Amino acid sequence: MKRILLLIAVFVAATFTGCKNEDPSEHHFDNKLYISSTDFSDEMRIKSGIKQYTRQIFTSIATPEMHDIRVTFAVDFSLVDYYRKAYYEPEAIALSEAHYRIEPLATEITAGSVAGTPVTVEFFDTDQLDREKVYVLPVTIASAEGIEVLESARTMFYVFKGGALIDVVANISRNSFEVKWVTDVSQIPVITVEALIRVSDFGAVGNKSEKISTLFGVEEQFLIRIGDSGFPENQVQLVYNKYKFPSSGDPALGLPTKQWVHVAVVWDGTTGERIIYHDGKQISYSKVSARGTIDLSTAITRPCYIGKSFNDQRWLEGEIAELRVWNVQRTAQELIDNRYTIDPESEEVKGKLYAYWKFDEGEGNTIHDRSGNGNDAVAASEVTWVSVSLPESK
């Protein structure tokens, strides 16, 4: 027993002696170069209206070296097959060189430093990619002077997928947005207003005194609302110059709760037509003899609002994803085909919009006009942003 205790004592003493004699600056692993990232697959969405993305690649080493380290990068399409197997994307294809640029293709970690200057990867015209396909761009470290490369952190895979057209929306319950018009909207002969909404309750929720939910417009001029006194609380109604369309309610034409629905209203002062659509289906139609224009400008008594009309008690209890104001009649087919998004720069759309609010900012209280006209909308209070995935999977 004494012999065993003696051996243990000798081992412990030797261990402590070894620790004391160890040089703290001496590392018991090879210093290797690597791409500094927690995830080596960077997914970006193919979305209409989003043409460009920019990414940066950062290189690092664990400890400084006494010499400069020059690092070069290259696109290696032979790694697409590796991506297919490693990330379970058997149909993935290489991204065409028409959609990317890498500058510079080299970086340097100077002596005494542990990080190099970033390499920038730019992607462009990504909205032209096929949303049904998966595209991959493998960018890898091709060479590194005077140091080994950590293989598991050698390559970045930049991936483009269709995914959701809409991934964030605004909850506008107990809130409203004033439209800051830059465009002249004082004499509008033809207008189509369309919106993608999900209403959770059409009733007198919270401190609401009336079962009225406001979508868009100006009180006593041109107003799109849902519900009214003596009118179904979930039916869309257009009020213009004190006229109501439709004038009588029909419970069968009401909107659902807790479901995304596309609503569109057409007012045509050149033909006398008034039309209401639900998900591209015409549900109300009228043609009158009266002709004229409407006024949404700030020169009138009340501003133009999203989510507010006569008072603060007529908000829309729910979320909104898209709201577009057109200077033309939109057809039923155009409405249903483009309910989730449009490209304001396309030839089909250019010049036909007064405003386009996507409500996808995800932060802040200003909703930017994507039409290019500068007609932003500003929230009355803090906006609540909600993550979604639209279109919803069936």
C-alpha positions as CSV (number, residue, x, y, z in Angstrom):
1,M,0.0,0.0,0.0
2,K,2.8,2.4,0.9
3,R,4.4,1.6,-2.5
4,I,1.2,2.5,-4.3
5,L,0.9,5.8,-2.4
6,L,4.5,6.6,-3.2
7,L,4.0,6.0,-7.0
8,I,0.9,8.3,-6.9
9,A,2.9,11.0,-5.2
10,V,5.7,10.8,-7.7
11,F,3.1,11.0,-10.6
12,V,1.4,14.0,-9.2
13,A,4.7,15.8,-8.6
14,A,5.8,15.1,-12.1
15,T,2.5,16.4,-13.5
16,F,2.8,19.7,-11.7
17,T,6.4,20.1,-12.6
18,G,5.5,19.5,-16.3
19,C,2.8,22.2,-16.1
20,K,5.2,24.7,-14.6
21,N,7.8,24.1,-17.3
22,E,5.2,24.4,-20.2
23,D,5.6,27.5,-22.4
24,P,2.2,29.3,-22.5
25,S,3.0,30.6,-26.0
26,E,3.5,27.1,-27.3
27,H,0.4,25.6,-28.9
28,H,-0.2,21.9,-29.3
29,F,-2.2,22.2,-32.6
30,D,-1.4,23.4,-36.1
31,N,-2.3,26.9,-36.9
32,K,-4.7,26.8,-39.9
33,L,-6.5,29.2,-42.2
34,Y,-10.3,29.1,-42.3
35,I,-13.3,31.0,-43.4
36,S,-14.8,32.7,-40.4
37,S,-18.5,31.7,-40.4
38,T,-20.9,29.7,-38.2
39,D,-22.7,28.4,-41.2
40,F,-21.2,27.5,-44.6
41,S,-24.4,27.5,-46.5
42,D,-25.9,30.9,-47.0
43,E,-29.4,30.8,-48.4
44,M,-31.0,33.8,-50.2
45,R,-34.5,34.0,-51.6
46,I,-35.5,34.4,-55.2
47,K,-38.1,37.2,-54.9
48,S,-39.7,39.5,-57.4
49,G,-38.5,43.1,-56.8
50,I,-35.3,42.0,-55.1
51,K,-32.5,42.0,-57.7
52,Q,-29.3,42.2,-55.7
53,Y,-27.6,40.7,-52.7
54,T,-24.1,41.4,-51.3
55,R,-22.1,39.0,-49.1
56,Q,-18.6,39.2,-47.6
57,I,-16.1,36.4,-46.9
58,F,-13.8,36.8,-43.9
59,T,-10.7,34.7,-43.4
60,S,-8.9,34.1,-40.1
61,I,-6.2,32.2,-38.3
62,A,-6.2,31.1,-34.7
63,T,-2.9,32.9,-33.8
64,P,-0.7,35.4,-35.6
65,E,2.1,34.3,-37.9
66,M,5.4,36.0,-38.5
67,H,4.8,36.4,-42.2
68,D,2.1,37.7,-44.5
69,I,-0.4,35.1,-45.7
70,R,-1.8,35.7,-49.2
71,V,-5.1,33.9,-49.8
72,T,-6.8,33.5,-53.1
73,F,-10.4,32.4,-53.8
74,A,-12.0,30.7,-56.7
75,V,-15.5,29.4,-57.8
76,D,-15.3,25.6,-58.0
77,F,-18.4,24.2,-59.6
78,S,-17.1,20.6,-59.0
79,L,-18.3,21.2,-55.4
80,V,-21.9,21.5,-56.5
81,D,-22.2,17.7,-56.4
82,Y,-20.8,17.7,-52.8
83,Y,-23.5,20.3,-51.9
84,R,-26.2,18.1,-53.4
85,K,-25.2,15.2,-51.2
86,A,-24.3,17.0,-48.0
87,Y,-27.3,19.3,-47.9
88,Y,-29.9,16.8,-49.4
89,E,-30.6,19.0,-52.5
90,P,-30.2,16.5,-55.4
91,E,-31.7,18.9,-57.9
92,A,-29.3,21.8,-57.1
93,I,-27.6,23.4,-60.1
94,A,-24.7,25.8,-60.5
95,L,-25.4,29.5,-60.5
96,S,-24.6,31.2,-63.9
97,E,-21.7,33.6,-64.0
98,A,-24.2,36.2,-65.3
99,H,-25.5,36.5,-61.8
100,Y,-22.4,37.1,-59.6
101,R,-19.2,39.0,-59.3
102,I,-16.3,38.5,-56.8
103,E,-13.9,41.3,-56.0
104,P,-11.2,41.0,-55.1
105,L,-10.4,37.3,-55.6
106,A,-7.5,37.6,-53.1
107,T,-7.0,38.9,-49.6
108,E,-4.0,39.0,-47.2
109,I,-3.5,38.4,-43.5
110,T,-0.6,40.6,-42.6
111,A,2.2,39.4,-40.2
112,G,1.0,39.7,-36.6
113,S,-2.7,39.8,-37.5
114,V,-5.3,37.1,-37.3
115,A,-7.8,38.3,-39.9
116,G,-7.7,39.4,-43.6
117,T,-9.7,42.1,-45.4
118,P,-13.1,40.8,-46.6
119,V,-13.7,39.5,-50.1
120,T,-17.0,40.8,-51.5
121,V,-19.4,38.6,-53.4
122,E,-22.1,40.5,-55.3
123,F,-25.2,38.9,-56.8
124,F,-27.4,40.6,-59.3
125,D,-30.6,40.0,-61.4
126,T,-31.5,37.3,-59.0
127,D,-35.2,38.0,-59.5
128,Q,-34.8,36.5,-63.0
129,L,-33.9,33.1,-61.5
130,D,-36.4,30.3,-61.7
131,R,-38.2,30.0,-58.3
132,E,-38.7,26.3,-58.8
133,K,-35.0,25.6,-58.9
134,V,-32.1,25.6,-56.4
135,Y,-28.9,27.4,-57.5
136,V,-25.5,27.0,-55.8
137,L,-22.3,29.1,-56.0
138,P,-19.4,27.4,-54.2
139,V,-16.6,29.9,-53.4
140,T,-13.6,28.1,-52.0
141,I,-10.1,29.0,-50.8
142,A,-7.9,28.0,-53.8
143,S,-4.5,28.7,-52.2
144,A,-2.9,30.1,-49.0
145,E,0.8,30.9,-48.8
146,G,2.7,29.4,-46.0
147,I,-0.2,27.8,-44.0
148,E,-2.6,24.9,-44.2
149,V,-6.3,25.4,-44.8
150,L,-8.9,23.9,-42.4
151,E,-10.9,21.7,-44.9
152,S,-14.1,21.9,-43.0
153,A,-14.0,25.7,-43.2
154,R,-12.6,26.1,-46.7
155,T,-15.8,26.7,-48.8
156,M,-18.9,28.9,-48.7
157,F,-22.0,27.7,-50.5
158,Y,-24.2,30.6,-51.6
159,V,-27.7,29.2,-52.3
160,F,-30.7,30.7,-54.1
161,K,-34.2,29.2,-53.5
162,G,-37.7,30.3,-54.3
163,G,-39.1,29.9,-50.8
164,A,-41.7,32.3,-49.4
165,L,-42.7,35.4,-51.5
166,I,-43.6,37.1,-48.2
167,D,-41.9,36.3,-45.0
168,V,-42.8,39.3,-42.8
169,V,-46.0,41.4,-42.5
170,A,-47.3,44.2,-40.3
171,N,-49.9,43.8,-37.6
172,I,-51.9,47.0,-37.8
173,S,-54.3,46.4,-34.9
174,R,-54.9,49.7,-33.0
175,N,-52.6,51.4,-35.4
176,S,-52.8,53.5,-38.6
177,F,-50.6,54.9,-41.3
178,E,-50.8,58.4,-42.8
179,V,-49.9,58.5,-46.5
180,K,-47.4,61.3,-47.3
181,W,-48.3,61.9,-50.9
182,V,-45.7,63.3,-53.2
183,T,-47.6,62.4,-56.3
184,D,-50.5,64.5,-57.4
185,V,-53.6,62.5,-56.4
186,S,-56.1,65.4,-56.5
187,Q,-58.0,64.4,-59.7
188,I,-57.9,60.6,-60.1
189,P,-60.2,59.4,-63.0
190,V,-59.5,55.7,-62.5
191,I,-58.2,53.8,-59.5
192,T,-57.8,50.2,-58.3
193,V,-56.8,49.6,-54.7
194,E,-55.8,46.1,-53.7
195,A,-54.6,44.6,-50.5
196,L,-53.6,41.3,-48.9
197,I,-55.0,41.1,-45.4
198,R,-55.7,38.7,-42.6
199,V,-58.3,40.0,-40.1
200,S,-58.7,38.2,-36.7
201,D,-61.9,40.0,-35.6
202,F,-64.4,42.3,-37.4
203,G,-66.3,43.1,-34.2
204,A,-66.0,45.8,-31.6
205,V,-62.8,44.4,-30.1
206,G,-60.8,46.2,-27.4
207,N,-62.1,49.8,-27.0
208,K,-63.7,49.8,-30.5
209,S,-67.1,51.5,-30.3
210,E,-68.2,50.4,-33.8
211,K,-67.9,47.3,-35.9
212,I,-66.1,49.1,-38.7
213,S,-62.6,48.2,-40.0
214,T,-60.8,50.7,-42.2
215,L,-58.6,49.6,-45.1
216,F,-57.6,52.7,-47.1
217,G,-58.7,56.1,-48.1
218,V,-60.0,59.5,-47.1
219,E,-63.2,60.0,-45.0
220,E,-66.0,61.5,-47.1
221,Q,-64.0,61.4,-50.3
222,F,-62.9,57.8,-51.2
223,L,-62.8,55.2,-48.4
224,I,-62.6,51.4,-48.5
225,R,-63.8,49.9,-45.3
226,I,-65.3,46.7,-43.9
227,G,-68.6,46.9,-42.1
228,D,-70.9,49.8,-41.2
229,S,-74.0,50.5,-39.2
230,G,-76.8,48.2,-40.6
231,F,-74.2,46.5,-42.9
232,P,-72.4,43.2,-42.3
233,E,-69.3,43.8,-40.2
234,N,-67.2,41.6,-42.5
235,Q,-68.3,42.9,-45.9
236,V,-66.2,45.3,-47.9
237,Q,-67.8,48.6,-48.8
238,L,-66.6,51.6,-50.9
239,V,-67.7,55.0,-49.8
240,Y,-67.1,57.9,-52.2
241,N,-68.6,61.4,-52.1
242,K,-71.1,60.1,-49.5
243,Y,-72.3,57.3,-51.9
244,K,-72.0,53.7,-50.8
245,F,-71.2,50.7,-52.9
246,P,-72.8,48.3,-52.4
247,S,-75.6,50.2,-50.7
248,S,-77.1,47.1,-49.1
249,G,-75.3,44.3,-47.3
250,D,-75.2,40.6,-48.1
251,P,-73.8,38.3,-45.3
252,A,-72.8,35.8,-48.0
253,L,-70.2,38.3,-49.3
254,G,-68.4,38.7,-46.1
255,L,-64.7,38.1,-45.5
256,P,-63.4,35.2,-43.4
257,T,-61.5,35.7,-40.2
258,K,-57.9,34.4,-39.5
259,Q,-57.4,33.7,-43.2
260,W,-55.3,35.6,-45.8
261,V,-57.6,37.1,-48.4
262,H,-56.9,39.4,-51.4
263,V,-59.3,42.3,-51.6
264,A,-59.5,44.7,-54.5
265,V,-61.8,47.7,-55.3
266,V,-62.1,49.4,-58.7
267,W,-63.6,52.9,-59.2
268,D,-63.7,54.1,-62.8
269,G,-64.8,57.6,-63.4
270,T,-64.5,57.2,-67.2
271,T,-66.9,54.2,-67.4
272,G,-68.9,54.6,-64.2
273,E,-67.9,51.1,-63.1
274,R,-67.5,50.1,-59.4
275,I,-66.2,46.6,-58.8
276,I,-65.2,44.6,-55.7
277,Y,-63.1,41.4,-55.8
278,H,-62.2,38.7,-53.3
279,D,-59.2,36.6,-54.3
280,G,-59.7,37.7,-57.9
281,K,-63.4,36.8,-58.0
282,Q,-65.9,39.6,-58.7
283,I,-68.4,39.7,-55.9
284,S,-70.0,43.2,-56.4
285,Y,-70.5,45.2,-59.6
286,S,-72.3,48.4,-60.5
287,K,-72.2,50.8,-63.5
288,V,-73.6,54.3,-63.0
289,S,-74.1,57.2,-65.3
290,A,-72.1,59.7,-63.2
291,R,-68.5,60.5,-64.3
292,G,-65.8,62.4,-62.6
293,T,-62.6,62.1,-60.4
294,I,-61.7,61.4,-56.8
295,D,-59.3,63.3,-54.5
296,L,-56.9,61.7,-52.1
297,S,-54.6,64.7,-51.6
298,T,-53.6,66.4,-48.4
299,A,-55.4,69.6,-49.6
300,I,-58.7,68.1,-48.4
301,T,-60.0,68.2,-44.8
302,R,-58.6,64.8,-43.7
303,P,-55.4,63.0,-44.6
304,C,-55.3,59.7,-46.5
305,Y,-54.9,56.8,-44.1
306,I,-54.3,53.1,-44.1
307,G,-56.2,51.7,-41.1
308,K,-58.0,54.8,-40.1
309,S,-61.1,56.8,-41.1
310,F,-63.5,58.9,-39.1
311,N,-61.7,58.3,-35.8
312,D,-59.1,56.1,-34.1
313,Q,-61.8,53.5,-33.2
314,R,-62.1,52.1,-36.7
315,W,-58.8,50.3,-37.0
316,L,-58.3,46.9,-38.8
317,E,-57.7,44.1,-36.3
318,G,-55.2,42.0,-38.1
319,E,-52.3,41.9,-40.5
320,I,-51.5,43.4,-43.9
321,A,-49.0,42.3,-46.4
322,E,-49.5,44.2,-49.6
323,L,-51.3,47.4,-50.6
324,R,-51.2,48.8,-54.1
325,V,-52.9,51.9,-55.6
326,W,-53.1,51.8,-59.4
327,N,-54.1,54.4,-62.0
328,V,-55.8,51.8,-64.2
329,Q,-58.5,49.1,-63.8
330,R,-56.9,45.8,-62.9
331,T,-58.6,42.7,-64.3
332,A,-59.6,39.7,-62.2
333,Q,-56.8,37.6,-63.8
334,E,-54.2,40.3,-63.1
335,L,-55.3,40.5,-59.5
336,I,-55.2,36.8,-58.7
337,D,-52.0,36.2,-60.7
338,N,-50.1,38.9,-58.7
339,R,-51.7,38.9,-55.3
340,Y,-48.4,38.2,-53.4
341,T,-46.0,40.4,-55.2
342,I,-45.4,42.5,-58.3
343,D,-42.3,43.9,-60.0
344,P,-42.8,47.7,-60.1
345,E,-40.0,48.0,-62.7
346,S,-41.5,45.6,-65.1
347,E,-42.9,46.9,-68.4
348,E,-46.3,45.5,-67.4
349,V,-46.4,47.7,-64.3
350,K,-44.2,50.7,-64.9
351,G,-46.1,54.0,-64.9
352,K,-49.4,52.4,-63.6
353,L,-48.9,52.8,-59.9
354,Y,-49.6,55.6,-57.5
355,A,-48.1,53.7,-54.6
356,Y,-47.0,50.2,-53.6
357,W,-46.5,49.3,-49.9
358,K,-45.3,45.9,-49.1
359,F,-45.3,46.1,-45.3
360,D,-42.2,43.9,-45.2
361,E,-39.7,46.3,-43.6
362,G,-39.5,44.2,-40.5
363,E,-38.4,47.2,-38.4
364,G,-39.2,50.9,-38.0
365,N,-42.4,52.7,-38.5
366,T,-42.2,53.9,-42.1
367,I,-43.6,51.9,-44.9
368,H,-41.7,52.7,-48.0
369,D,-43.4,53.2,-51.4
370,R,-41.9,50.6,-53.7
371,S,-43.4,52.2,-56.8
372,G,-40.5,54.7,-56.9
373,N,-42.9,57.6,-56.5
374,G,-41.9,58.4,-52.9
375,N,-45.3,58.2,-51.3
376,D,-44.3,56.6,-48.0
377,A,-46.7,55.9,-45.2
378,V,-45.9,56.7,-41.6
379,A,-47.3,54.8,-38.6
380,A,-49.1,56.5,-35.7
381,S,-47.5,54.2,-33.2
382,E,-44.9,51.4,-33.0
383,V,-45.5,48.7,-35.7
384,T,-45.7,45.1,-34.6
385,W,-43.9,42.9,-37.2
386,V,-45.0,39.3,-37.7
387,S,-43.1,36.4,-39.4
388,V,-45.1,34.5,-42.0
389,S,-44.6,32.3,-45.0
390,L,-46.7,33.2,-48.0
391,P,-48.0,31.6,-50.1
392,E,-49.1,29.1,-47.4
393,S,-48.4,25.5,-48.1
394,K,-51.5,23.5,-49.0
